[in-house]
Amino acid sequence: MSAQLSKSVDPSTATIERPDYSIETITSAAKITVRHLNFYYGRVQALFDISLNISERIVTAFIGPSGCGKSTFLRILNRMNDIIPATRVEGEVLIDDQNIYATGIDVVELRRRVGMVFQKSNPFPKSIFDNVAYGLRINRMTSSKRELEGCVEQALKDAALWVEVKDRLKQSALGLSGGQQQRLCIARALAIRPSIILMDEPASALDPKATSKIEELIVELKKQYTIVIVTHNMQQAARVSDVTAFFLLGKLIEVNLTEKMFTNPDQKLTEDYITGRFG
């Protein structure tokens, strides 16, 4: 979509009419709770007063134009922004009722519980087996070679990759296709048994066939995991997500059941974006 806004739409000044319901009416058993979150890159504020519940074992999609803050917000959920100098967070982010920005939080353990899959697949220059085993080894999560092999096999099965690679586990992961590499990265995340999986544009660099496999995998994985996905592809959000959140200019404009979001959104700004009046 064009990055240029329609003259008839000015998101920065448009009034957001809050619907009668609260977010609790469309989500239950919140796995993640965000309260009045503001985020800054130095003196520049990137996110403004965001409050949001993310339910357990569903797929929540973040949509919005480039630069709207959705990927920044995603990285807040496992503190990946901590590695960027001069960033600052205000507000609360609770996972299982624990504030992940509280003093004394073990960030390494947090990132084990909240796995992440990036836009570009990033397999290590190691064998397929060693890629999946990496997190298991550094976290000392297995006590024998047999247990390690079993965990690697299960992670590859969960990522729908086992059948394709079981006879070449000792070969370099860099020899896999793009779609296979991305599923390998998902297997690597799954191996350390997270409860939440964050995905930042996981299929944007893939062909339609590989994208379809990733989408089928996401739908299957939500039976076991809470999944949050950032996507520019609204059709993809409609296909895989249960709840969709629309971001614009660092603000959370609307959160709704995906079917309602794409057929009868509550906010005029949401409708304008989905129908292509700006993007």
C-alpha positions as CSV (number, residue, x, y, z in Angstrom):
1,M,0.0,0.0,0.0
2,S,1.1,3.6,-0.5
3,A,2.6,5.3,2.5
4,Q,0.9,8.5,1.5
5,L,-2.3,9.4,3.4
6,S,-5.5,10.2,1.6
7,K,-6.3,13.9,1.9
8,S,-9.7,13.0,3.3
9,V,-8.0,11.1,6.2
10,D,-5.9,12.6,8.9
11,P,-5.1,9.9,11.5
12,S,-3.2,12.3,13.7
13,T,-6.3,14.5,14.4
14,A,-9.1,12.0,13.9
15,T,-11.3,11.3,16.9
16,I,-11.3,7.8,18.3
17,E,-14.7,6.8,19.6
18,R,-14.3,4.2,22.2
19,P,-16.8,1.3,21.9
20,D,-19.1,0.3,24.7
21,Y,-17.4,-3.0,25.4
22,S,-14.0,-3.4,27.2
23,I,-11.3,-5.6,25.8
24,E,-12.2,-8.1,28.5
25,T,-15.4,-8.9,26.6
26,I,-13.5,-10.2,23.6
27,T,-10.7,-11.9,25.4
28,S,-10.5,-14.0,28.5
29,A,-7.8,-15.8,30.5
30,A,-5.3,-13.1,29.7
31,K,-1.7,-14.5,29.3
32,I,-0.3,-11.0,28.7
33,T,-1.7,-7.8,30.2
34,V,-0.4,-4.4,29.2
35,R,-1.4,-1.3,31.2
36,H,-0.8,2.3,30.1
37,L,2.4,1.6,28.3
38,N,4.5,4.4,26.8
39,F,7.8,3.8,25.1
40,Y,10.6,6.2,24.1
41,Y,13.6,6.1,21.9
42,G,15.6,8.7,23.7
43,R,13.4,11.8,23.7
44,V,11.2,10.5,21.0
45,Q,8.0,8.8,22.1
46,A,7.1,5.9,19.9
47,L,4.2,4.3,21.7
48,F,1.4,6.2,23.5
49,D,-0.7,4.9,26.5
50,I,-1.3,1.3,25.2
51,S,-3.5,-1.0,27.3
52,L,-4.2,-4.5,25.9
53,N,-5.0,-8.0,27.0
54,I,-3.7,-11.0,25.0
55,S,-5.5,-14.2,25.7
56,E,-3.9,-17.6,26.2
57,R,-3.7,-20.1,23.2
58,I,-5.1,-17.9,20.5
59,V,-3.4,-16.0,17.7
60,T,-3.4,-12.2,18.1
61,A,-2.3,-10.2,15.0
62,F,-0.9,-6.7,15.0
63,I,-1.6,-4.7,11.8
64,G,-0.9,-1.1,10.7
65,P,1.2,0.9,8.3
66,S,5.0,0.8,8.3
67,G,6.4,2.7,11.2
68,C,3.2,2.6,13.3
69,G,4.9,0.9,16.3
70,K,3.6,-2.6,16.0
71,S,7.1,-4.3,15.8
72,T,8.3,-2.0,18.6
73,F,5.4,-3.1,20.8
74,L,6.0,-6.8,19.9
75,R,9.7,-6.5,21.1
76,I,8.5,-5.0,24.3
77,L,6.8,-8.2,25.2
78,N,10.2,-10.0,25.7
79,R,12.4,-7.0,26.3
80,M,14.2,-7.2,23.0
81,N,14.3,-3.4,23.0
82,D,16.6,-3.4,26.0
83,I,19.6,-3.9,23.7
84,I,18.8,-0.5,22.0
85,P,20.6,2.4,23.9
86,A,18.5,5.1,25.6
87,T,15.2,3.4,25.3
88,R,12.6,3.8,28.1
89,V,9.4,2.0,29.1
90,E,6.6,3.4,31.3
91,G,3.6,1.4,32.4
92,E,3.3,-2.3,33.1
93,V,3.7,-5.5,31.0
94,L,2.4,-8.5,32.9
95,I,2.9,-12.1,31.8
96,D,1.1,-14.6,34.0
97,D,0.5,-11.7,36.4
98,Q,4.2,-10.9,36.8
99,N,5.5,-7.5,35.7
100,I,8.4,-8.3,33.3
101,Y,9.9,-4.8,33.8
102,A,10.1,-5.1,37.5
103,T,13.4,-5.0,39.3
104,G,15.2,-8.3,39.5
105,I,13.5,-10.0,36.5
106,D,15.7,-12.6,34.9
107,V,15.7,-11.4,31.2
108,V,17.3,-14.6,30.0
109,E,14.6,-16.7,31.6
110,L,11.9,-14.3,30.2
111,R,13.2,-14.8,26.7
112,R,13.1,-18.6,27.2
113,R,9.5,-18.3,28.1
114,V,8.7,-15.8,25.3
115,G,10.3,-17.1,22.1
116,M,10.7,-15.0,19.0
117,V,10.8,-15.6,15.3
118,F,12.1,-12.8,13.2
119,Q,11.2,-11.5,9.7
120,K,14.3,-12.9,8.1
121,S,15.2,-16.5,9.0
122,N,18.4,-16.6,10.9
123,P,19.7,-20.2,11.2
124,F,23.1,-20.5,12.8
125,P,26.0,-21.8,10.5
126,K,25.7,-25.2,12.1
127,S,24.0,-28.5,11.4
128,I,20.2,-28.7,11.4
129,F,20.4,-30.8,14.6
130,D,22.7,-28.3,16.4
131,N,20.5,-25.4,15.5
132,V,17.5,-26.9,17.3
133,A,19.7,-28.3,20.1
134,Y,21.4,-24.9,20.8
135,G,19.0,-23.5,23.3
136,L,18.5,-26.8,25.0
137,R,22.3,-27.0,25.6
138,I,22.9,-23.5,26.8
139,N,19.9,-23.7,29.1
140,R,21.0,-27.2,30.3
141,M,17.5,-28.5,29.7
142,T,18.4,-32.1,29.0
143,S,20.4,-34.6,31.0
144,S,21.4,-37.2,28.4
145,K,22.2,-37.5,24.7
146,R,19.0,-39.5,24.2
147,E,16.8,-36.9,25.9
148,L,18.5,-34.2,23.7
149,E,17.8,-36.1,20.6
150,G,14.2,-36.7,21.6
151,C,13.6,-33.0,22.3
152,V,15.1,-32.0,18.9
153,E,12.9,-34.5,17.1
154,Q,9.8,-33.3,18.9
155,A,10.6,-29.6,18.1
156,L,11.1,-30.5,14.4
157,K,7.8,-32.4,14.4
158,D,6.0,-29.5,16.1
159,A,7.4,-27.2,13.4
160,A,6.2,-29.6,10.7
161,L,9.8,-30.1,9.5
162,W,10.8,-33.5,10.8
163,V,9.8,-35.5,7.7
164,E,11.8,-33.2,5.4
165,V,15.0,-33.2,7.4
166,K,15.2,-36.4,9.5
167,D,17.7,-38.0,7.1
168,R,20.0,-35.0,7.0
169,L,20.2,-33.7,10.6
170,K,24.0,-33.4,10.4
171,Q,23.9,-31.3,7.3
172,S,24.2,-27.5,7.4
173,A,21.0,-25.6,8.1
174,L,22.1,-23.1,5.4
175,G,21.3,-25.7,2.8
176,L,17.6,-25.6,3.5
177,S,15.2,-23.6,1.5
178,G,13.9,-20.2,2.8
179,G,10.7,-21.7,4.0
180,Q,12.5,-24.6,5.7
181,Q,14.9,-22.2,7.3
182,Q,12.1,-20.3,8.8
183,R,10.4,-23.4,10.1
184,L,13.8,-24.4,11.5
185,C,13.9,-21.2,13.4
186,I,10.4,-21.9,14.8
187,A,11.6,-25.3,15.8
188,R,14.6,-23.7,17.6
189,A,12.2,-21.5,19.5
190,L,9.9,-24.3,20.4
191,A,12.6,-26.6,21.6
192,I,13.1,-24.7,24.8
193,R,9.4,-25.0,25.6
194,P,8.2,-21.4,25.7
195,S,4.6,-20.5,26.5
196,I,4.4,-17.5,24.2
197,I,5.7,-17.2,20.6
198,L,6.2,-13.7,19.0
199,M,6.5,-13.6,15.3
200,D,7.6,-10.5,13.4
201,E,6.5,-10.8,9.8
202,P,7.5,-14.5,9.7
203,A,6.4,-15.1,6.1
204,S,7.2,-11.7,4.4
205,A,10.3,-13.0,2.6
206,L,8.8,-16.3,1.5
207,D,7.0,-17.5,-1.6
208,P,3.3,-18.3,-1.5
209,K,3.8,-22.0,-1.0
210,A,6.1,-21.5,1.9
211,T,3.9,-18.8,3.3
212,S,1.0,-21.2,3.3
213,K,3.0,-23.8,5.3
214,I,3.9,-21.2,7.9
215,E,0.3,-20.1,8.2
216,E,-0.9,-23.7,8.6
217,L,1.8,-24.2,11.2
218,I,0.6,-21.1,13.2
219,V,-2.9,-22.3,13.3
220,E,-1.7,-25.7,14.6
221,L,0.6,-24.2,17.1
222,K,-2.0,-22.2,18.9
223,K,-3.3,-25.4,20.4
224,Q,-0.3,-25.3,22.6
225,Y,1.0,-21.7,22.6
226,T,0.0,-18.1,22.9
227,I,1.0,-16.6,19.6
228,V,1.4,-12.9,18.7
229,I,2.2,-12.0,15.1
230,V,3.0,-8.8,13.3
231,T,2.0,-8.7,9.7
232,H,1.6,-6.1,6.9
233,N,-0.5,-8.6,5.1
234,M,-4.1,-8.1,6.1
235,Q,-5.3,-11.2,4.3
236,Q,-2.8,-13.2,6.4
237,A,-4.1,-11.6,9.6
238,A,-7.6,-12.5,8.5
239,R,-6.6,-16.1,7.8
240,V,-4.6,-17.0,10.9
241,S,-5.6,-14.8,13.8
242,D,-8.5,-14.8,16.3
243,V,-8.0,-11.3,17.5
244,T,-6.6,-8.3,15.6
245,A,-5.1,-5.1,17.0
246,F,-4.7,-2.1,14.7
247,F,-1.9,0.4,15.4
248,L,-1.4,3.8,13.9
249,L,1.2,6.5,14.7
250,G,2.2,4.8,17.9
251,K,-1.4,4.4,19.2
252,L,-3.5,1.4,19.6
253,I,-6.7,2.3,17.6
254,E,-8.8,-0.8,18.0
255,V,-8.7,-4.4,19.2
256,N,-11.4,-6.7,18.1
257,L,-12.3,-10.2,17.1
258,T,-10.7,-10.7,13.6
259,E,-13.9,-11.4,11.8
260,K,-15.5,-8.3,13.2
261,M,-12.4,-6.2,12.6
262,F,-12.5,-7.0,8.9
263,T,-16.2,-6.8,8.3
264,N,-17.6,-4.2,10.8
265,P,-14.8,-2.4,12.7
266,D,-15.8,0.0,15.5
267,Q,-13.4,2.8,14.5
268,K,-13.6,4.8,11.3
269,L,-9.8,4.9,11.2
270,T,-9.7,1.1,11.2
271,E,-12.3,1.0,8.3
272,D,-10.3,3.6,6.3
273,Y,-7.1,1.5,6.7
274,I,-8.6,-1.8,5.9
275,T,-10.4,-0.5,2.8
276,G,-7.2,1.1,1.5
277,R,-7.9,4.8,2.0
278,F,-4.5,5.1,3.6
279,G,-1.7,2.7,4.4
